Amino acid sequence: MEIRSKLGNENIMQLRKMAFFCSRKEPSGLQAAVDRWIATLQPDKVCVMCGDQSPMEKHVFSSLLERKIPAILVLAEAMHEQWSEPVSMALGSGRLLIITHCGPEVHTVCARSAFDRNALMMALADEIIVGYCSKGGNLERGLAGYSNVRYLVGNQANRAKTKEPLPQQGGRSYAGRRFPDDSQREKSSLQGGRSYNGRSFSANQNASNGFSQGGRAVAGQADNGVGQWSRRLDFGYSTIYFDFNEAGKDVYIKLTQSTKSADGKYERNKIFMDRTEFRAFYDTIGYVTRAVERDEKLDRNIVVRSASGDISLNMVMSEGMKMCMMTQEKELLTMGHRRQTIGFCVTELSAFFDVVIDAARHWRIII
């Protein structure tokens, strides 16, 4: 992703850049916290990047212009030809830079252009400031993997610090994660069948009702709409959560793996997909599951394409155990990239696929 068009003082880019984000739905009292943050800004040391879509983003941008704080307005559409008087004055005084990653053909903001605009801002930012982040929205999707994030409303920052029960099983470690001993790992029986590119693979027909098998359990919530569906896949050493998230007209599925590390903290990795991408993921996991059960050689370079970052699937050995690793990566200009990995023993692959089938049925990808 690159900056396609610029207008204003490009020297502002040399200042320490703070990117401000806020979901459209915000709690009462948030503006006071945002205004307190703005009051701490030093115009000679920092600049603030923001969009102009949510009400709070519009408020922040207006406040920056009023307080003469250097600002970078990042558009999710083509560069405008005309500007309001406050914006024109800020451009004329050298206090504003306007940039966009969109070409002249993008006349209106859409979900994809907004998501890419946010990704551009996050890549450029030295620090990311979040007024409020709605659970399951596009903003949460984009923030996954970033560590330079500061939340102005404290309880949001505590989401990732929620305590979880300690694993009750013994095991050995892999990349900071704990996995069960060989005696605790069991193979799951497979029933039923589907096809993928002419290949036949198996599926547990009891998946849609949840199950408990081999010491593992899948727990579900009420299926009262796409956004209400969720499942939990508990491996003992790690838990994978499956959730549907609605952001406007867009719906995504989010896979979150929560694992307790050696220092007692919980590490979370998240993978996002839209409906079309999840269909390809479903097909791919089906092929991999069947190949593993038959001890067949897997194709090389197994990749599921996604706008949130392509997902690569690999089998790796660690301390005598074969691991199934799924990594989602997205390049962010030349300043780094987002990388999230979900991994588990291959003996758990069929249990994972059971929940993928359940999600595909709920999303009506399969019947």
C-alpha positions as CSV (number, residue, x, y, z in Angstrom):
1,M,0.0,0.0,0.0
2,E,1.4,3.4,-0.9
3,I,0.4,7.1,-0.6
4,R,-1.1,8.0,-4.0
5,S,-1.7,11.7,-3.4
6,K,-0.5,14.4,-1.0
7,L,-1.5,18.0,-0.3
8,G,0.0,20.4,2.3
9,N,3.2,20.5,4.4
10,E,5.1,17.2,3.9
11,N,7.6,18.2,6.7
12,I,4.9,17.3,9.2
13,M,5.8,13.7,8.5
14,Q,9.1,14.2,10.3
15,L,7.4,14.8,13.7
16,R,6.4,12.0,16.1
17,K,3.2,10.7,14.6
18,M,0.2,9.7,16.8
19,A,-2.7,8.1,15.0
20,F,-6.2,8.5,16.5
21,F,-9.0,6.0,15.9
22,C,-12.5,5.7,17.3
23,S,-15.4,3.4,16.4
24,R,-18.7,5.0,15.4
25,K,-20.4,3.6,18.4
26,E,-18.9,5.2,21.5
27,P,-19.7,5.2,25.2
28,S,-21.1,8.4,26.9
29,G,-18.4,10.6,28.5
30,L,-15.8,9.6,25.9
31,Q,-15.4,13.2,24.6
32,A,-14.1,14.4,27.9
33,A,-11.3,11.8,27.9
34,V,-10.5,12.6,24.3
35,D,-10.3,16.4,25.1
36,R,-8.0,15.7,28.1
37,W,-5.7,13.8,25.8
38,I,-5.7,16.6,23.2
39,A,-4.9,19.1,25.9
40,T,-1.6,17.3,26.6
41,L,-0.3,17.5,23.1
42,Q,2.7,19.7,22.4
43,P,2.4,21.2,18.9
44,D,6.2,21.5,18.4
45,K,6.9,17.8,19.1
46,V,4.0,15.7,17.8
47,C,1.5,15.6,15.0
48,V,-1.8,13.7,15.0
49,M,-3.1,11.5,12.1
50,C,-6.8,10.9,11.9
51,G,-9.6,10.2,9.5
52,D,-12.9,12.1,9.3
53,Q,-15.5,9.4,9.4
54,S,-16.7,8.6,12.9
55,P,-18.2,11.5,14.9
56,M,-15.3,11.4,17.4
57,E,-12.7,11.5,14.6
58,K,-14.4,14.6,13.2
59,H,-14.3,16.2,16.6
60,V,-10.6,15.4,17.0
61,F,-9.8,16.8,13.6
62,S,-11.7,20.0,14.3
63,S,-10.0,20.4,17.7
64,L,-6.6,20.0,16.1
65,L,-7.3,22.8,13.6
66,E,-8.6,25.0,16.4
67,R,-5.6,24.4,18.7
68,K,-3.2,24.8,15.8
69,I,-1.7,21.3,16.4
70,P,0.0,19.8,13.3
71,A,-2.3,17.3,11.7
72,I,-2.3,14.7,9.0
73,L,-5.7,14.0,7.5
74,V,-5.8,10.5,6.0
75,L,-8.6,10.0,3.5
76,A,-10.3,6.8,2.4
77,E,-11.2,8.2,-1.0
78,A,-9.7,10.3,-3.7
79,M,-8.2,13.7,-2.9
80,H,-10.9,16.4,-2.8
81,E,-10.8,19.4,-5.1
82,Q,-12.4,21.8,-2.6
83,W,-12.0,22.2,1.2
84,S,-13.7,24.1,4.0
85,E,-12.3,27.4,5.2
86,P,-10.7,26.0,8.4
87,V,-9.0,23.3,6.3
88,S,-7.8,25.8,3.7
89,M,-6.4,28.0,6.4
90,A,-4.5,25.2,8.1
91,L,-3.1,24.2,4.7
92,G,-2.0,27.8,4.0
93,S,-0.3,28.1,7.4
94,G,1.6,24.8,7.0
95,R,-0.1,23.0,9.9
96,L,-1.8,20.4,7.8
97,L,-0.9,17.5,5.4
98,I,-3.6,15.6,3.6
99,I,-2.8,12.2,2.2
100,T,-4.7,9.3,0.5
101,H,-3.9,5.8,-0.7
102,C,-6.8,6.0,-3.1
103,G,-6.7,6.9,-6.8
104,P,-9.0,9.3,-8.5
105,E,-11.4,6.6,-9.4
106,V,-12.4,6.1,-5.7
107,H,-15.1,8.7,-5.2
108,T,-16.8,7.4,-2.0
109,V,-15.6,5.7,1.1
110,C,-16.3,1.9,1.3
111,A,-15.5,-0.7,3.9
112,R,-12.4,-1.9,2.0
113,S,-10.9,1.6,1.4
114,A,-11.6,2.5,5.1
115,F,-9.9,-0.6,6.3
116,D,-6.8,0.0,4.1
117,R,-6.8,3.7,5.2
118,N,-6.6,2.5,8.8
119,A,-3.8,0.0,7.9
120,L,-1.8,2.8,6.3
121,M,-2.2,5.0,9.4
122,M,-1.2,2.2,11.8
123,A,1.9,1.5,9.7
124,L,3.0,5.2,9.8
125,A,2.2,5.8,13.4
126,D,4.8,5.9,16.2
127,E,1.9,5.5,18.7
128,I,-1.7,4.5,18.1
129,I,-4.4,6.2,20.2
130,V,-7.8,4.6,20.5
131,G,-10.7,6.5,21.8
132,Y,-13.0,3.5,21.7
133,C,-12.9,0.2,19.8
134,S,-16.1,-1.7,19.3
135,K,-15.7,-5.4,19.9
136,G,-15.6,-7.3,16.6
137,G,-15.5,-4.3,14.4
138,N,-13.1,-3.3,11.6
139,L,-11.0,-1.3,14.0
140,E,-10.4,-4.3,16.3
141,R,-9.6,-6.4,13.2
142,G,-7.0,-3.9,12.1
143,L,-5.4,-3.4,15.5
144,A,-4.6,-7.1,16.0
145,G,-0.9,-7.6,16.3
146,Y,0.1,-4.0,17.2
147,S,1.8,-3.4,20.5
148,N,2.1,0.4,20.3
149,V,-1.6,1.0,21.2
150,R,-2.9,3.2,24.0
151,Y,-6.6,3.2,24.9
152,L,-8.1,6.4,26.3
153,V,-10.8,4.4,28.1
154,G,-9.0,2.1,30.5
155,N,-11.3,-1.0,30.6
156,Q,-10.6,-1.6,26.9
157,A,-6.9,-2.1,27.6
158,N,-7.9,-4.7,30.2
159,R,-9.7,-6.9,27.7
160,A,-6.4,-8.6,26.8
161,K,-5.5,-9.0,30.5
162,T,-8.6,-10.9,31.6
163,K,-7.6,-13.8,33.7
164,E,-8.3,-17.3,32.5
165,P,-8.1,-20.7,34.3
166,L,-4.6,-22.2,34.4
167,P,-4.1,-25.4,32.3
168,Q,-4.7,-28.5,34.4
169,Q,-2.7,-30.8,32.1
170,G,1.0,-31.4,32.0
171,G,3.0,-30.9,28.9
172,R,6.0,-29.5,27.1
173,S,6.5,-26.2,25.5
174,Y,6.6,-25.0,21.9
175,A,7.4,-21.4,21.2
176,G,6.2,-20.3,24.6
177,R,3.0,-22.4,24.5
178,R,2.2,-25.5,26.5
179,F,1.1,-28.7,24.8
180,P,-0.1,-32.0,26.3
181,D,2.1,-35.0,26.8
182,D,1.8,-37.9,24.3
183,S,-0.3,-39.8,26.8
184,Q,-2.9,-37.0,26.8
185,R,-3.2,-36.7,23.0
186,E,-5.8,-38.9,21.3
187,K,-6.9,-39.2,17.7
188,S,-10.5,-38.3,16.9
189,S,-12.7,-40.6,14.8
190,L,-14.0,-39.1,11.6
191,Q,-17.4,-39.6,10.0
192,G,-19.3,-38.3,7.0
193,G,-17.6,-36.7,4.0
194,R,-17.2,-33.7,1.7
195,S,-15.0,-33.1,-1.4
196,Y,-12.3,-30.6,-2.3
197,N,-11.0,-30.4,-5.8
198,G,-11.9,-34.0,-6.3
199,R,-10.4,-35.1,-3.0
200,S,-12.6,-36.7,-0.3
201,F,-12.2,-35.7,3.3
202,S,-14.0,-36.6,6.5
203,A,-16.2,-34.6,8.9
204,N,-17.7,-35.2,12.3
205,Q,-21.4,-34.9,11.9
206,N,-22.0,-34.1,15.5
207,A,-20.0,-30.8,15.2
208,S,-23.0,-28.5,15.0
209,N,-24.3,-29.5,18.4
210,G,-20.9,-29.2,20.2
211,F,-19.0,-32.2,21.6
212,S,-16.7,-33.5,24.3
213,Q,-14.1,-35.9,23.1
214,G,-10.7,-37.0,24.1
215,G,-10.7,-34.6,27.1
216,R,-11.5,-31.6,24.7
217,A,-14.7,-29.7,24.6
218,V,-16.5,-27.2,22.3
219,A,-18.9,-24.9,24.1
220,G,-21.3,-22.7,22.1
221,Q,-23.6,-19.7,22.8
222,A,-27.1,-19.2,21.5
223,D,-27.3,-19.0,17.7
224,N,-29.5,-15.9,17.5
225,G,-28.1,-14.5,14.3
226,V,-24.6,-14.4,12.8
227,G,-23.1,-12.0,15.4
228,Q,-24.4,-14.2,18.2
229,W,-22.8,-17.5,17.1
230,S,-19.6,-18.4,18.9
231,R,-17.7,-21.6,19.8
232,R,-14.8,-22.4,22.1
233,L,-12.3,-25.2,21.3
234,D,-10.4,-26.0,24.5
235,F,-7.2,-28.0,24.1
236,G,-6.2,-27.6,27.8
237,Y,-2.9,-26.0,27.0
238,S,-4.7,-23.4,24.8
239,T,-8.1,-22.2,23.8
240,I,-9.3,-21.2,20.3
241,Y,-12.4,-19.0,20.1
242,F,-14.5,-18.7,16.9
243,D,-16.7,-15.6,16.7
244,F,-18.7,-13.8,13.9
245,N,-18.3,-10.1,14.0
246,E,-20.6,-7.6,12.2
247,A,-19.2,-4.2,11.1
248,G,-21.9,-2.3,9.3
249,K,-22.9,-4.5,6.3
250,D,-19.7,-6.5,6.5
251,V,-19.4,-9.8,8.4
252,Y,-16.1,-11.4,9.4
253,I,-15.2,-14.5,11.3
254,K,-12.5,-14.1,13.9
255,L,-10.3,-17.0,15.2
256,T,-8.6,-16.1,18.5
257,Q,-6.1,-18.4,20.2
258,S,-5.4,-17.7,23.9
259,T,-2.4,-19.3,25.4
260,K,-0.7,-18.8,28.8
261,S,3.0,-18.1,28.5
262,A,5.7,-19.1,30.9
263,D,5.6,-15.7,32.6
264,G,1.9,-16.1,33.5
265,K,0.6,-13.7,30.9
266,Y,-1.9,-14.6,28.2
267,E,-0.8,-14.3,24.6
268,R,-3.6,-13.9,22.0
269,N,-3.3,-14.3,18.2
270,K,-6.1,-13.5,15.9
271,I,-7.0,-14.4,12.3
272,F,-9.7,-12.6,10.4
273,M,-11.6,-13.7,7.2
274,D,-14.7,-12.6,5.3
275,R,-17.2,-15.1,3.9
276,T,-15.5,-15.7,0.6
277,E,-12.1,-16.2,2.3
278,F,-13.6,-18.5,4.9
279,R,-15.0,-20.7,2.2
280,A,-11.5,-21.2,0.8
281,F,-10.2,-21.8,4.4
282,Y,-12.9,-24.4,5.0
283,D,-11.9,-26.2,1.7
284,T,-8.3,-26.0,2.6
285,I,-8.7,-27.3,6.2
286,G,-10.8,-30.2,4.8
287,Y,-8.0,-31.1,2.4
288,V,-5.3,-30.9,5.1
289,T,-7.4,-32.9,7.6
290,R,-7.9,-35.7,5.1
291,A,-4.3,-35.8,4.0
292,V,-3.1,-36.0,7.6
293,E,-5.5,-38.9,8.4
294,R,-4.3,-40.8,5.3
295,D,-0.7,-39.9,6.0
296,E,-0.5,-38.4,2.5
297,K,2.0,-35.9,1.4
298,L,0.6,-32.3,1.5
299,D,0.9,-29.8,-1.3
300,R,3.6,-27.2,-0.9
301,N,2.8,-23.6,-0.3
302,I,-0.8,-24.0,1.1
303,V,-2.1,-20.4,1.2
304,V,-5.6,-18.9,1.7
305,R,-5.8,-15.4,0.2
306,S,-7.3,-12.7,2.5
307,A,-7.6,-9.0,2.5
308,S,-6.6,-9.1,6.1
309,G,-3.4,-10.9,5.2
310,D,-2.8,-14.2,3.4
311,I,-3.0,-17.3,5.6
312,S,-0.3,-19.9,5.1
313,L,-0.6,-23.4,6.6
314,N,2.5,-25.4,7.5
315,M,3.4,-28.6,9.4
316,V,6.4,-28.2,11.6
317,M,8.2,-30.6,14.1
318,S,8.9,-29.5,17.6
319,E,10.4,-31.8,20.3
320,G,9.1,-34.8,18.4
321,M,5.6,-33.4,17.9
322,K,4.1,-32.5,14.6
323,M,2.4,-29.1,14.8
324,C,-0.2,-27.5,12.4
325,M,0.6,-23.8,12.2
326,M,-1.6,-21.2,10.5
327,T,0.0,-17.8,10.0
328,Q,-1.7,-14.6,8.7
329,E,0.6,-11.9,7.5
330,K,0.0,-8.5,6.0
331,E,2.7,-6.2,4.7
332,L,2.4,-2.6,6.0
333,L,4.4,-0.4,3.6
334,T,8.1,-0.8,4.4
335,M,7.8,-0.3,8.2
336,G,7.0,-3.8,9.1
337,H,4.1,-6.2,9.0
338,R,1.3,-7.7,11.0
339,R,1.9,-11.4,11.8
340,Q,-0.5,-13.6,13.8
341,T,-0.1,-17.4,14.2
342,I,-2.5,-20.1,15.5
343,G,-1.0,-23.5,16.2
344,F,-1.8,-26.9,17.7
345,C,-0.9,-30.5,17.5
346,V,-1.9,-32.3,14.4
347,T,-3.8,-34.8,16.5
348,E,-6.2,-31.9,17.3
349,L,-6.7,-31.1,13.6
350,S,-10.0,-33.0,13.3
351,A,-11.4,-31.3,16.3
352,F,-10.5,-27.9,14.8
353,F,-12.1,-28.9,11.5
354,D,-15.3,-29.9,13.3
355,V,-15.8,-26.3,14.5
356,V,-14.8,-25.0,11.0
357,I,-17.6,-27.1,9.6
358,D,-20.0,-25.8,12.2
359,A,-19.1,-22.2,11.3
360,A,-19.5,-22.9,7.6
361,R,-23.0,-24.4,8.2
362,H,-24.0,-21.4,10.3
363,W,-22.7,-19.0,7.6
364,R,-24.6,-21.1,5.0
365,I,-21.4,-21.9,3.1
366,I,-22.4,-25.5,3.3
367,I,-25.8,-27.2,4.0
